[in-house]
Amino acid sequence: MKIAADVHDFQVQLLADGFRDLFGDFNDAILTAIRPMLEWVEVGGGDAVVHEGGTDDDLYFIISGRLRAYAGEGPTRRFLNEMGRGETIGEVTFFTGAPRSATVVANRDAVLVRMTRASLEKLIAAYPQLTLNMARLIIERLNRVNSPRRKRRRPVNICLLPITPSLAEITAQTLGERLVAHCPKGVRAQLLTSEVVGSCLGIPGIANVDKTQTEAYRKLTIALNEMESRYDIVLYVPDRDPDSEWSLRCLRMADRILLLADATATPAVSLSETRYLAGEGRVTEAEQVLVLLHHASLGVPSQTLRWLAQRPAGTLAGHLHVRYDDDRDLARLARVQSGRAIGLVFGGGGVRSLAHLGVYKALREVGIEVDFVGGTGMGAVMGALVALDRPADELIAYAREFFGVNPTGDISLLPLTSLIKGRLLKEALEALSKSLAGENAGIEDTWKTFFCVASNYSKACETVLVSGNLAKSIRASCAVPGLLPPVPIGGDLMVDGGAFNNFPTDIMGLFGPDKIIGVNFARDLNREYKLDEIPGGWKLMSDQLTGRRRKYEVPSLMSILMNTSMLYSASREHAAEALVDLEFKLVLRSVGMLDWHKAEHAINLGYKRARKMLQAMTPEQLAPFISV
């Protein structure tokens, strides 16, 4: 860290606005009193502001830049939180006197305001109300860190870095221009190239000045920081020369780096990645996202794993598939980068889950696009269909074709591991995946980011599947214990995700969507059975064969197995529902979980009920879910 050479009006304004948000009653008089107590410092990308276990107790306020908090060192280092403009560092240590609980590292060049403990104590003595506001700040910080829906800090500076010699008929600049044009309403975006910077400052070539040209370098830095304060997103486009001063500055200024790759090119690691984004030579701590660019004529991506396998584990924060000449894909990329993405979660429910496709059709009819998709059980199957990004009616037609015939009808005569052999379901899911996504498609190959949840029988834990064979993964998510055989994946046995998490809204929250839409089923969890003992098999069979009215109301073996497997998950549903911004809680008691002959009925019920609910919403209620 070094003392800032000078302070500018826009930075002071950012400080005032930030303090006002933090402390509430913060006026110009307090600002005047506090300014002599402040020290403005500059931090380079990769530098630590505070260290875990440290006893210093200064408070830092972030003016510009982006920082991450980590616990531990080396292989055990664990990401805790991410902070950006307007947030503070060190308030917990100030109040408790405890050593620093984390190491905070600057992702990129940042400007901070430092206040010593002595200065802050003077300020609080003069303005006691600040104590309560500081306490509120700490509580909010702890709640945010511990929340199952911890929203990611939206990146401001995004670098568009080409990593293949060609970009499939599109340049980083033209892609950036299209992204600006497709940003959601209300998002202020600016594209910066070295030429644009020179034009804005009226000094051609200033973007490529180095630190030896002190005055010009400082002027450029100030101009870029001011630009950051004025826009929600600033897109940086490097020069063709990856070693130019501007190209390196684009990397150093970035909160996030989009690695732009022609999906048809060789997936080798580029020189820029090797030289500047890895190892000791890295110039930034910014997260990296691989963006694979395709032509709109491509039906479905393939071989994505080749690209991911080339990059060491932990290097990438994720990947995205984008048809560069498709407006819907460009709008989706713009939503994800601007923090306006929509997540869609499907709960499990056997045949009932086909209703999800009806809900999806209703959402599309009102203009709601989704960007992340996840689910459990048959909800995972329907989620995979949505993630493959076909028209709703086309997906419904595929569902009719592949699930119109009972895929669980192959009863095992020797039920050593399951009552159903599972061969028919395996064949149906493999055929469905092949028809829509091609041979041996992976989860990585879906147009929209997709995950499904399984229960790991081997390790007795929940497992989130974000990679691997698509058909096998969704089959694992559906494998109800006792009913269907477990599915081996990576040396572990997987069963139905509903045992742990049948409505995985908490998992969706980790992907950072702005809004979460959930589709689940109302469950009769308090059903009373007026029986002293469960009758024997012959009595139950006789009861079913004689008379219109059954004497014994007893759930079937299939029903007991399916519902018992979800008992723990059902206990979590209230918490799961609390994370949803828009929920469709469907009542489909007329459709049993294995009533495959009622698949069409389930789809229609889902559509009708979702449509009715959406029609009852006002334009103001719908607006947060529609980006256009």
Backbone torsions as a table, in degrees:
resi	resn	phi	psi	omega
1	MET	NA	146.0	175.2
2	LYS	-138.5	155.2	179.2
3	ILE	-68.1	133.6	179.6
4	ALA	-63.9	138.6	-178.0
5	ALA	-67.8	-37.4	179.2
6	ASP	-154.9	163.6	-178.9
7	VAL	-124.0	138.1	-174.2
8	HIS	-113.9	160.6	-174.3
9	ASP	-57.8	-41.1	-177.9
10	PHE	-65.7	-31.3	177.6
11	GLN	-70.8	-40.4	176.6
12	VAL	-62.3	-39.5	179.0
13	GLN	-65.3	-41.3	176.0
14	LEU	-60.7	-40.5	177.8
15	LEU	-61.8	-46.8	-179.2
16	ALA	-62.4	-45.1	179.6
17	ASP	-63.4	-41.8	-179.9
18	GLY	-65.9	-44.5	178.4
19	PHE	-64.2	-35.7	178.3
20	ARG	-64.3	-41.0	177.6
21	ASP	-65.6	-37.7	-176.7
22	LEU	-77.6	-46.2	-169.9
23	PHE	-101.9	-5.4	179.3
24	GLY	77.3	-104.4	-177.4
25	ASP	-71.5	79.6	-178.4
26	PHE	-122.9	114.0	-174.9
27	ASN	-118.1	-179.2	-177.7
28	ASP	-62.9	-32.0	179.5
29	ALA	-64.5	-42.4	178.0
30	ILE	-65.8	-40.3	179.6
31	LEU	-61.1	-43.2	178.3
32	THR	-61.3	-40.7	-179.1
33	ALA	-70.2	-32.6	-173.3
34	ILE	-85.4	-24.5	-172.4
35	ARG	-57.3	-40.6	177.8
36	PRO	-64.9	-18.8	-179.0
37	MET	-85.5	-5.9	-172.0
38	LEU	-99.9	146.6	175.4
39	GLU	-124.4	119.3	-179.3
40	TRP	-88.1	126.2	-176.5
41	VAL	-129.2	153.4	177.1
42	GLU	-114.0	135.9	-178.0
43	VAL	-123.1	131.0	177.9
44	GLY	-82.1	152.4	177.5
45	GLY	-56.4	131.3	-177.8
46	GLY	92.0	-11.8	-179.8
47	ASP	-82.3	146.5	177.9
48	ALA	-89.3	135.8	176.1
49	VAL	-88.0	-46.8	174.8
50	VAL	-134.3	158.4	-178.5
51	HIS	-118.6	140.2	176.8
52	GLU	-56.7	132.3	-178.7
53	GLY	87.5	-7.4	179.9
54	GLY	-67.1	152.0	-177.4
55	THR	-105.0	-0.2	176.2
56	ASP	-66.6	150.5	-175.1
57	ASP	-132.0	31.3	174.5
58	ASP	-71.2	151.8	176.2
59	LEU	-105.7	135.1	-179.6
60	TYR	-117.7	140.2	175.5
61	PHE	-118.0	129.4	-174.8
62	ILE	-86.4	119.4	176.4
63	ILE	-90.5	-46.0	176.5
64	SER	-150.8	158.5	-178.8
65	GLY	106.5	-173.7	-175.6
66	ARG	-149.3	131.2	-175.0
67	LEU	-132.0	154.1	178.8
68	ARG	-124.8	143.8	176.8
69	ALA	-104.3	133.1	-179.9
70	TYR	-128.5	148.8	171.6
71	ALA	-113.2	138.6	-179.6
72	GLY	85.2	177.4	-178.8
73	GLU	-134.4	158.6	174.6
74	GLY	60.6	-138.3	-176.8
75	PRO	-62.5	-24.0	-177.9
76	THR	-90.3	0.7	-178.4
77	ARG	-60.5	132.8	-174.6
78	ARG	-125.6	127.1	178.1
79	PHE	-69.5	134.3	-179.1
80	LEU	-111.5	-47.8	-170.6
81	ASN	-161.9	161.2	177.0
82	GLU	-128.4	137.8	-175.6
83	MET	-128.4	148.7	179.3
84	GLY	-142.8	-164.9	-175.9
85	ARG	-47.8	130.5	176.9
86	GLY	92.1	-3.7	-179.4
87	GLU	-104.2	170.2	-176.9
88	THR	-116.9	160.4	175.8
89	ILE	-128.6	125.1	172.0
90	GLY	100.7	8.6	-177.1
91	GLU	-68.8	-32.2	-180.0
92	VAL	-66.5	-45.7	178.4
93	THR	-61.2	-38.3	179.9
94	PHE	-59.6	-44.2	-175.2
95	PHE	-81.1	-36.2	-174.8
96	THR	-92.2	-24.8	-175.3
97	GLY	76.1	3.0	-179.5
98	ALA	-76.0	157.9	175.8
99	PRO	-59.5	160.1	178.1
100	ARG	-56.5	133.9	-177.8
101	SER	-90.0	-6.4	-176.8
102	ALA	-156.2	161.2	170.3
103	THR	-97.6	129.3	-179.4
104	VAL	-110.5	122.1	-175.1
105	VAL	-119.1	138.0	177.6
106	ALA	-76.8	125.0	174.0
107	ASN	-65.2	-36.0	-177.7
108	ARG	-149.5	179.2	178.3
109	ASP	-54.4	133.3	-176.0
110	ALA	-139.5	155.3	173.7
111	VAL	-116.3	126.2	-178.5
112	LEU	-124.6	157.3	170.3
113	VAL	-111.6	124.9	-178.7
114	ARG	-105.0	136.6	176.4
115	MET	-129.2	126.9	179.5
116	THR	-73.4	162.8	178.2
117	ARG	-60.8	-41.9	-179.5
118	ALA	-60.9	-41.8	179.8
119	SER	-66.2	-42.7	-179.6
120	LEU	-66.6	-36.7	176.9
121	GLU	-63.3	-39.1	175.8
122	LYS	-62.7	-42.4	-179.1
123	LEU	-64.0	-43.9	-179.4
124	ILE	-67.3	-35.4	177.6
125	ALA	-63.0	-37.2	179.5
126	ALA	-78.1	-32.4	-177.5
127	TYR	-130.9	79.9	-174.3
128	PRO	-58.0	-26.2	-176.9
129	GLN	-64.2	-19.6	179.7
130	LEU	-65.1	-25.1	179.8
131	THR	-61.2	-46.7	179.2
132	LEU	-62.7	-40.5	179.7
133	ASN	-66.2	-37.1	176.3
134	MET	-65.8	-40.6	177.5
135	ALA	-61.8	-42.3	177.2
136	ARG	-60.2	-41.0	179.4
137	LEU	-59.5	-44.8	-179.0
138	ILE	-64.1	-44.8	179.8
139	ILE	-60.9	-45.3	178.5
140	GLU	-61.3	-41.4	179.3
141	ARG	-62.1	-46.6	-179.7
142	LEU	-64.6	-41.2	178.3
143	ASN	-63.0	-39.5	-179.5
144	ARG	-66.7	-42.8	-179.7
145	VAL	-64.9	-39.4	-175.9
146	ASN	-88.7	-4.5	-176.5
147	SER	-72.1	137.6	174.8
148	PRO	-66.6	-18.5	175.2
149	ARG	-114.2	73.8	-178.6
150	ARG	-88.7	104.7	-177.8
151	LYS	-68.8	135.2	176.8
152	ARG	-72.7	148.5	172.3
153	ARG	-65.1	128.0	179.8
154	ARG	-69.9	129.0	177.5
155	PRO	-68.9	145.1	175.8
156	VAL	-99.9	-53.2	-179.0
157	ASN	-94.7	121.4	-178.7
158	ILE	-123.6	124.6	179.0
159	CYS	-96.4	128.1	177.2
160	LEU	-97.4	97.7	-171.8
161	LEU	-107.4	109.5	175.4
162	PRO	-68.2	136.7	179.3
163	ILE	-123.4	6.3	173.5
164	THR	-125.0	151.6	-178.5
165	PRO	-56.7	-35.7	177.5
166	SER	-119.3	155.9	176.8
167	LEU	-123.2	42.6	172.5
168	ALA	49.8	56.7	174.3
169	GLU	71.6	12.3	179.1
170	ILE	-137.5	141.4	177.0
171	THR	-98.3	165.5	177.0
172	ALA	-60.6	-36.2	-179.2
173	GLN	-67.4	-46.1	179.9
174	THR	-65.8	-36.0	175.8
175	LEU	-63.8	-42.3	177.7
176	GLY	-61.6	-41.4	178.0
177	GLU	-61.4	-40.9	178.6
178	ARG	-68.2	-36.6	177.9
179	LEU	-63.8	-42.8	177.3
180	VAL	-58.4	-42.6	-178.5
181	ALA	-67.5	-27.1	-176.5
182	HIS	-101.3	8.1	178.1
183	CYS	-62.5	143.6	179.1
184	PRO	-58.1	156.5	179.1
185	LYS	-56.7	132.9	178.4
186	GLY	92.7	-10.2	179.3
187	VAL	-90.3	120.0	178.8
188	ARG	-89.1	120.5	-176.0
189	ALA	-128.4	147.8	179.6
190	GLN	-138.4	134.5	175.9
191	LEU	-100.2	131.6	-179.9
192	LEU	-122.8	122.8	166.9
193	THR	-116.7	171.5	178.1
194	SER	-61.5	-34.8	178.6
195	GLU	-69.4	-41.9	179.6
196	VAL	-63.1	-42.2	179.2
197	VAL	-61.9	-45.3	178.1
198	GLY	-60.4	-39.8	179.6
199	SER	-68.1	-42.5	-179.2
200	CYS	-62.8	-38.9	-178.5
201	LEU	-89.7	-6.5	-179.4
202	GLY	69.4	21.5	-179.9
203	ILE	-132.3	90.8	178.8
204	PRO	-54.6	134.4	177.7
205	GLY	86.2	-3.2	-177.3
206	ILE	-65.0	-25.3	-179.1
207	ALA	-61.6	-23.4	-176.1
208	ASN	-105.9	18.4	175.1
209	VAL	-71.9	151.0	177.0
210	ASP	-109.1	-179.5	-173.4
211	LYS	-66.8	-17.1	177.2
212	THR	-70.7	-24.3	177.4
213	GLN	-92.4	73.3	-165.9
214	THR	-52.4	-52.8	-174.2
215	GLU	-64.7	-48.6	-179.0
216	ALA	-65.3	-39.6	179.8
217	TYR	-62.0	-44.2	179.4
218	ARG	-65.0	-40.6	178.8
219	LYS	-61.8	-42.2	178.9
220	LEU	-64.3	-44.9	-179.8
221	THR	-58.8	-45.9	-180.0
222	ILE	-62.7	-43.6	-179.2
223	ALA	-61.8	-41.5	-179.7
224	LEU	-69.4	-39.1	176.7
225	ASN	-64.0	-39.1	177.2
226	GLU	-66.3	-39.0	176.6
227	MET	-59.2	-42.4	179.2
228	GLU	-60.5	-35.9	-179.0
229	SER	-74.4	-19.5	-175.5
230	ARG	-95.0	-20.9	-174.6
231	TYR	-119.9	155.3	175.3
232	ASP	-77.3	-36.4	179.0
233	ILE	-136.7	133.4	172.2
234	VAL	-120.8	119.0	-179.1
235	LEU	-96.7	117.7	179.8
236	TYR	-97.3	127.3	177.9
237	VAL	-114.1	114.7	179.9
238	PRO	-67.3	165.3	173.0
239	ASP	-72.3	169.4	174.6
240	ARG	-62.9	-32.2	176.7
241	ASP	-80.5	110.2	-176.5
242	PRO	-67.8	-14.8	-177.6
243	ASP	-98.5	1.2	-179.3
244	SER	-66.9	157.8	179.1
245	GLU	-58.9	-39.6	179.5
246	TRP	-65.8	-43.3	179.7
247	SER	-59.4	-43.2	179.3
248	LEU	-68.5	-36.3	177.8
249	ARG	-66.0	-37.5	177.0
250	CYS	-56.9	-41.0	178.9
251	LEU	-69.8	-43.2	-177.7
252	ARG	-67.8	-30.5	-178.2
253	MET	-83.3	-10.2	-169.0
254	ALA	-79.3	137.2	165.7
255	ASP	-83.7	-31.5	179.8
256	ARG	-144.3	141.4	177.6
257	ILE	-115.3	120.8	174.9
258	LEU	-92.0	113.7	178.3
259	LEU	-83.6	103.5	-175.1
260	LEU	-87.2	122.6	-176.5
261	ALA	-134.3	136.4	169.1
262	ASP	-70.2	115.5	-175.0
263	ALA	-62.0	-18.5	179.6
264	THR	-88.4	-6.1	-177.7
265	ALA	-82.7	172.6	175.6
266	THR	-69.4	132.7	-172.8
267	PRO	-81.7	27.2	-178.4
268	ALA	-69.1	154.8	177.1
269	VAL	-70.7	131.4	-176.2
270	SER	-77.7	164.4	178.6
271	LEU	-61.5	-40.4	179.4
272	SER	-61.7	-41.0	178.4
273	GLU	-63.3	-46.0	-177.9
274	THR	-65.6	-43.4	-171.7
275	ARG	-80.4	-40.4	-168.5
276	TYR	-118.2	-11.6	-175.3
277	LEU	-115.8	5.0	-178.5
278	ALA	-145.1	157.0	174.0
279	GLY	66.4	-158.4	-176.2
280	GLU	-70.3	-22.4	-178.3
281	GLY	-85.4	1.1	-176.6
282	ARG	-63.2	142.5	-177.6
283	VAL	-109.3	2.0	-177.5
284	THR	-154.8	154.0	173.2
285	GLU	-104.8	8.9	-177.0
286	ALA	-62.3	145.3	177.9
287	GLU	-67.8	150.8	-178.2
288	GLN	-116.7	132.6	178.0
289	VAL	-124.5	125.7	178.8
290	LEU	-82.0	124.9	177.8
291	VAL	-114.5	108.6	-179.8
292	LEU	-92.0	119.2	-174.8
293	LEU	-96.5	131.6	-177.2
294	HIS	-127.2	161.7	170.8
295	HIS	-82.5	147.9	-177.0
296	ALA	-61.4	-22.4	-179.1
297	SER	-72.2	-14.7	-178.9
298	LEU	-69.0	130.4	-179.3
299	GLY	-71.0	-48.0	-177.9
300	VAL	-155.0	144.6	176.9
301	PRO	-65.1	161.8	176.5
302	SER	-152.1	161.0	175.8
303	GLN	59.0	27.8	179.0
304	THR	-61.0	-34.3	-177.3
305	LEU	-59.0	-29.6	178.1
306	ARG	-60.7	-40.7	179.1
307	TRP	-68.3	-42.4	-177.6
308	LEU	-70.2	-36.9	-177.5
309	ALA	-66.8	-25.7	-180.0
310	GLN	-71.6	-20.1	-175.9
311	ARG	-107.2	129.6	-175.3
312	PRO	-53.9	148.5	178.3
313	ALA	-56.4	134.0	-180.0
314	GLY	91.4	-9.3	179.9
315	THR	-71.4	-44.0	-175.5
316	LEU	-97.3	139.7	173.8
317	ALA	-85.2	-8.5	-179.7
318	GLY	160.5	-178.3	176.0
319	HIS	-144.0	155.8	180.0
320	LEU	-137.9	143.8	172.5
321	HIS	-103.7	131.3	-176.9
322	VAL	-137.5	124.2	168.8
323	ARG	-82.6	107.6	-168.3
324	TYR	-66.6	-16.8	178.3
325	ASP	-110.0	24.2	178.7
326	ASP	-117.9	119.2	-176.2
327	ASP	-61.9	-36.3	-179.8
328	ARG	-65.3	-40.2	179.0
329	ASP	-68.8	-40.4	177.9
330	LEU	-64.1	-39.4	176.9
331	ALA	-65.0	-38.1	177.9
332	ARG	-64.3	-44.7	177.7
333	LEU	-60.7	-40.7	179.6
334	ALA	-65.8	-39.5	178.1
335	ARG	-64.2	-44.3	-178.6
336	VAL	-63.1	-42.3	-177.4
337	GLN	-74.5	-25.7	-178.3
338	SER	-95.3	4.8	179.0
339	GLY	75.7	22.3	-179.5
340	ARG	-111.5	19.6	-175.9
341	ALA	-69.8	154.0	178.2
342	ILE	-114.9	129.7	176.1
343	GLY	-105.0	140.9	-179.4
344	LEU	-122.7	124.9	-177.0
345	VAL	-119.5	129.2	178.2
346	PHE	-110.7	123.2	174.6
347	GLY	-78.1	157.5	178.3
348	GLY	-79.5	153.7	-179.3
349	GLY	-177.2	25.4	-179.6
350	GLY	61.0	-138.3	-178.4
351	VAL	-59.0	-30.7	179.7
352	ARG	-56.3	-28.6	-176.0
353	SER	-64.7	-15.1	174.3
354	LEU	-64.8	-19.6	175.3
355	ALA	-61.2	-24.7	179.7
356	HIS	-58.4	-36.9	179.9
357	LEU	-65.9	-35.7	175.0
358	GLY	-64.1	-40.1	176.8
359	VAL	-64.2	-43.9	179.7
360	TYR	-60.4	-40.7	177.5
361	LYS	-60.6	-43.0	179.4
362	ALA	-64.6	-38.7	177.4
363	LEU	-62.4	-44.1	-179.1
364	ARG	-65.8	-33.4	-178.7
365	GLU	-65.8	-27.7	178.4
366	VAL	-95.8	5.0	174.8
367	GLY	91.6	14.7	178.5
368	ILE	-87.4	119.8	175.5
369	GLU	-101.2	144.3	176.9
370	VAL	-116.4	149.3	-173.4
371	ASP	-115.2	-34.1	175.8
372	PHE	-120.8	141.5	-178.3
373	VAL	-134.3	137.5	176.6
374	GLY	-150.2	161.0	179.7
375	GLY	-173.1	176.4	-179.6
376	THR	-131.2	146.6	177.0
377	GLY	60.5	-137.8	176.0
378	MET	-65.6	-21.7	172.1
379	GLY	-63.0	-32.6	175.9
380	ALA	-68.4	-37.9	177.6
381	VAL	-62.1	-46.9	179.4
382	MET	-66.8	-35.0	177.2
383	GLY	-64.2	-39.8	177.6
384	ALA	-61.6	-39.6	178.0
385	LEU	-61.8	-45.5	179.5
386	VAL	-63.4	-40.2	-178.4
387	ALA	-64.7	-24.7	178.3
388	LEU	-77.7	-6.1	166.8
389	ASP	59.7	54.5	169.8
390	ARG	-105.0	159.8	175.1
391	PRO	-55.3	147.0	-175.1
392	ALA	-57.0	-43.9	-178.9
393	ASP	-63.9	-34.4	177.6
394	GLU	-67.6	-41.2	177.5
395	LEU	-64.0	-41.2	178.5
396	ILE	-62.9	-39.7	178.3
397	ALA	-62.8	-42.3	177.0
398	TYR	-63.1	-42.0	179.7
399	ALA	-62.3	-41.7	177.1
400	ARG	-59.8	-42.0	-176.4
401	GLU	-67.6	-44.4	-172.0
402	PHE	-91.0	-19.0	180.0
403	PHE	-118.4	10.2	175.7
404	GLY	-71.8	-23.6	175.5
405	VAL	-107.0	139.5	-175.8
406	ASN	-57.8	111.7	178.7
407	PRO	-87.6	2.3	178.4
408	THR	-118.8	24.8	-175.7
409	GLY	-88.2	-2.7	-178.8
410	ASP	-87.5	79.1	-179.1
411	ILE	-66.3	135.2	-179.8
412	SER	-81.0	128.1	176.2
413	LEU	-80.1	-15.3	177.3
414	LEU	-129.7	76.1	-171.6
415	PRO	-75.7	70.8	-178.7
416	LEU	-78.9	-35.6	178.4
417	THR	-116.8	-21.2	-178.1
418	SER	-162.6	154.6	178.1
419	LEU	-74.5	-25.3	179.6
420	ILE	-114.5	135.6	-178.5
421	LYS	-62.0	-37.5	179.3
422	GLY	86.0	-0.2	-178.2
423	ARG	-67.6	-41.7	-179.0
424	LEU	-65.0	-42.2	178.7
425	LEU	-65.2	-41.8	177.9
426	LYS	-58.5	-46.9	-179.2
427	GLU	-65.6	-39.6	-179.8
428	ALA	-64.6	-44.7	-178.9
429	LEU	-68.8	-38.9	177.6
430	GLU	-65.6	-42.0	178.9
431	ALA	-66.4	-40.0	178.2
432	LEU	-63.5	-45.9	179.1
433	SER	-62.4	-43.4	180.0
434	LYS	-63.6	-40.4	-178.9
435	SER	-65.4	-39.1	-175.2
436	LEU	-93.8	-31.1	-171.3
437	ALA	-125.1	-5.5	179.4
438	GLY	94.3	174.6	-177.5
439	GLU	-64.7	132.7	174.6
440	ASN	53.7	37.6	178.1
441	ALA	-62.6	144.9	178.4
442	GLY	-106.8	164.7	173.9
443	ILE	-57.6	-32.5	-178.9
444	GLU	-65.1	-16.3	-173.1
445	ASP	-94.5	8.3	177.9
446	THR	-81.9	146.0	179.5
447	TRP	-62.5	-43.9	177.6
448	LYS	-97.8	144.3	179.2
449	THR	-59.3	127.7	-172.5
450	PHE	-132.6	145.5	171.3
451	PHE	-142.7	156.7	170.5
452	CYS	-138.6	159.6	-174.0
453	VAL	-112.1	132.8	172.9
454	ALA	-126.0	163.8	174.9
455	SER	-104.7	124.4	-177.9
456	ASN	-84.3	104.3	-179.3
457	TYR	-66.2	-34.3	-176.7
458	SER	-68.5	-38.1	-174.9
459	LYS	-111.4	0.9	177.8
460	ALA	55.3	51.5	-179.8
461	CYS	-150.9	166.9	174.4
462	GLU	-78.0	139.7	178.0
463	THR	-127.6	128.0	177.1
464	VAL	-97.8	118.9	-177.6
465	LEU	-96.0	114.6	178.5
466	VAL	-121.7	2.4	-178.7
467	SER	-150.3	155.1	179.0
468	GLY	112.9	175.6	-177.7
469	ASN	-56.6	127.5	-174.4
470	LEU	-64.2	-50.8	-177.1
471	ALA	-62.4	-41.4	-178.8
472	LYS	-67.8	-38.4	-178.6
473	SER	-66.1	-45.4	-179.1
474	ILE	-72.5	-28.5	174.4
475	ARG	-65.8	-40.7	176.9
476	ALA	-61.1	-39.8	-179.7
477	SER	-65.3	-21.6	-177.3
478	CYS	-97.5	-7.2	-168.5
479	ALA	-76.0	81.3	-179.4
480	VAL	-60.0	124.9	-178.0
481	PRO	-57.5	130.7	-180.0
482	GLY	87.9	-27.7	-178.1
483	LEU	-94.4	-44.7	179.7
484	LEU	-125.3	150.7	-176.9
485	PRO	-70.1	147.9	175.3
486	PRO	-61.3	158.9	-178.7
487	VAL	-116.3	120.9	178.8
488	PRO	-75.8	127.8	176.0
489	ILE	-140.0	120.2	176.3
490	GLY	59.6	33.1	180.0
491	GLY	85.9	-3.1	178.2
492	ASP	-113.5	155.9	174.2
493	LEU	-96.6	127.1	-178.7
494	MET	-109.4	140.1	173.9
495	VAL	-128.7	-178.0	-175.3
496	ASP	-47.4	125.6	178.6
497	GLY	-63.4	-18.7	-180.0
498	GLY	-63.5	-17.8	178.2
499	ALA	-64.1	-32.2	179.7
500	PHE	-109.5	-41.9	-169.4
501	ASN	-152.2	89.0	-177.1
502	ASN	-82.7	-12.7	-179.2
503	PHE	-138.0	78.0	-165.9
504	PRO	-79.1	59.2	176.6
505	THR	-69.6	-29.5	178.6
506	ASP	-65.9	-37.8	176.7
507	ILE	-66.2	-42.5	177.5
508	MET	-59.3	-37.6	-179.9
509	GLY	-58.6	-28.8	-180.0
510	LEU	-70.4	-20.2	178.2
511	PHE	-79.6	-10.5	174.1
512	GLY	80.2	30.3	176.7
513	PRO	-69.8	154.6	175.6
514	ASP	-74.1	-38.4	179.4
515	LYS	-131.5	146.4	176.4
516	ILE	-119.6	127.1	173.6
517	ILE	-105.8	128.4	-178.8
518	GLY	-120.2	142.2	175.7
519	VAL	-125.6	119.1	-177.0
520	ASN	-144.0	-179.0	-175.8
521	PHE	-119.9	140.7	173.7
522	ALA	-70.4	132.3	-176.5
523	ARG	-115.8	137.8	176.4
524	ASP	-88.3	89.1	-175.2
525	LEU	-90.1	-4.3	-175.7
526	ASN	-123.0	36.0	-178.2
527	ARG	-73.2	132.4	-177.6
528	GLU	-100.3	133.7	177.0
529	TYR	-116.5	115.2	-174.9
530	LYS	-87.7	74.1	-179.4
531	LEU	-136.0	140.4	173.2
532	ASP	-82.9	-36.4	178.0
533	GLU	-143.9	154.2	174.8
534	ILE	-77.3	123.3	-179.5
535	PRO	-62.1	159.5	177.4
536	GLY	-72.2	172.6	-175.4
537	GLY	-61.9	-41.1	-178.8
538	TRP	-64.9	-41.3	178.4
539	LYS	-63.1	-41.6	179.7
540	LEU	-66.5	-39.6	178.4
541	MET	-66.0	-42.5	177.8
542	SER	-61.6	-39.7	180.0
543	ASP	-61.5	-37.1	-178.4
544	GLN	-77.2	-28.7	-176.4
545	LEU	-87.1	-18.9	-176.3
546	THR	-119.1	135.6	173.7
547	GLY	77.2	152.8	178.4
548	ARG	-80.1	-31.0	-178.6
549	ARG	-103.6	122.3	-178.8
550	ARG	-72.6	141.2	177.3
551	LYS	-80.5	-36.6	-176.4
552	TYR	-113.6	116.9	175.9
553	GLU	-94.7	93.8	-176.4
554	VAL	-127.4	132.8	177.6
555	PRO	-64.9	149.6	179.8
556	SER	-72.3	164.8	177.8
557	LEU	-57.9	-44.1	179.8
558	MET	-59.8	-44.7	-179.2
559	SER	-63.8	-41.9	179.7
560	ILE	-62.3	-44.7	-179.5
561	LEU	-63.6	-44.9	-176.9
562	MET	-68.8	-43.7	-176.9
563	ASN	-75.1	-35.6	178.8
564	THR	-64.3	-36.6	-179.0
565	SER	-64.6	-16.9	-177.2
566	MET	-110.3	9.8	-175.9
567	LEU	-61.2	-46.4	179.2
568	TYR	-64.0	-44.2	179.5
569	SER	-60.2	-39.9	180.0
570	ALA	-60.8	-32.8	179.3
571	SER	-68.1	-18.3	-179.1
572	ARG	-95.0	-4.7	-170.1
573	GLU	-66.8	-32.4	178.6
574	HIS	-60.9	-43.8	177.8
575	ALA	-66.4	-37.6	178.6
576	ALA	-64.1	-40.8	-179.2
577	GLU	-67.7	-27.8	-179.6
578	ALA	-66.8	-19.2	-178.8
579	LEU	-90.1	-2.0	-174.8
580	VAL	-94.5	137.2	177.1
581	ASP	-90.1	-28.0	177.7
582	LEU	-144.5	116.4	-176.0
583	GLU	-119.1	135.8	170.9
584	PHE	-108.7	103.2	-179.6
585	LYS	-101.1	100.0	-170.3
586	LEU	-86.3	143.2	174.6
587	VAL	-108.9	108.3	-177.8
588	LEU	-129.8	52.4	-176.4
589	ARG	-67.7	-19.3	179.4
590	SER	-78.6	-7.7	-178.8
591	VAL	-115.5	115.6	175.7
592	GLY	-76.1	162.6	-175.2
593	MET	-66.4	-19.5	178.7
594	LEU	-120.0	20.0	179.0
595	ASP	-83.1	72.4	-175.1
596	TRP	-63.7	-26.2	177.5
597	HIS	-69.3	-10.7	178.3
598	LYS	-104.9	18.2	-178.7
599	ALA	-58.0	-45.9	179.6
600	GLU	-62.1	-41.2	179.0
601	HIS	-61.1	-41.5	179.3
602	ALA	-63.3	-43.6	179.3
603	ILE	-60.2	-46.5	-178.1
604	ASN	-65.1	-40.9	178.9
605	LEU	-63.2	-43.2	178.9
606	GLY	-60.1	-43.1	-179.6
607	TYR	-65.3	-47.8	-176.5
608	LYS	-63.2	-43.1	-177.0
609	ARG	-73.1	-35.3	176.4
610	ALA	-69.5	-41.6	179.2
611	ARG	-62.2	-41.5	178.6
612	LYS	-62.5	-42.6	-179.1
613	MET	-67.2	-42.5	-179.7
614	LEU	-66.8	-37.6	178.3
615	GLN	-66.3	-26.9	179.7
616	ALA	-79.9	-12.8	-179.8
617	MET	-81.7	145.0	177.7
618	THR	-79.9	160.5	175.9
619	PRO	-55.5	-34.4	178.9
620	GLU	-67.1	-35.8	178.3
621	GLN	-72.6	-32.9	-179.8
622	LEU	-79.7	-29.0	-171.5
623	ALA	-51.7	-42.9	-178.2
624	PRO	-62.8	-16.3	-177.2
625	PHE	-101.7	-3.6	-179.3
626	ILE	-118.1	116.6	-171.8
627	SER	-85.6	-18.6	-175.6
628	VAL	-77.4	NA	NA
